[in-house]
Amino acid sequence: QVQLAESGGGLVQPGGSLRLSCAASGSIVSINVMAWYRQAPGKQRELVARIISSGSTNYADSVKGRFTISRDNAKNTVYLQMSSLKPEDTAVYYCNADLVRYGSSATFRYWGQGTQVTVSS
């Protein structure tokens, strides 16, 4: 079975940095898309950043220039480097992966359990 394990969340001061990691494990052939979503209190879940197999990336306007998404295909891991953090970045961050499992040509979507990021002084 496939699982996504997130790590790196925590408490950071405004202007600080955090690096989130999400490692996919299991019978994985390839990962087409990896992404980070977040959900702040009282708000809907939103896409923060995504990276496709080619390496192309997309970012929410609110994080563009501050966050960087990257992936290590050999480790089936996606990272989210967050810099110049603001209090409004406070949210639960969720890892997402669209991947192909061993023995199938279909794409499946998986979600991590989420990791809390709190930006506060």
Secondary structure, 3 states (H helix, E strand, C coil): CCEEEEECCEEECCCCCEEEEEEEECCEEEEEEEEEEEECCCCCCEEEEEEECCCCEEECCCCCCCEEEEEEHHHCEEEEEECCCCHHHCEEEEEEEEEEECCCCCEEEEECCCEEEEECC
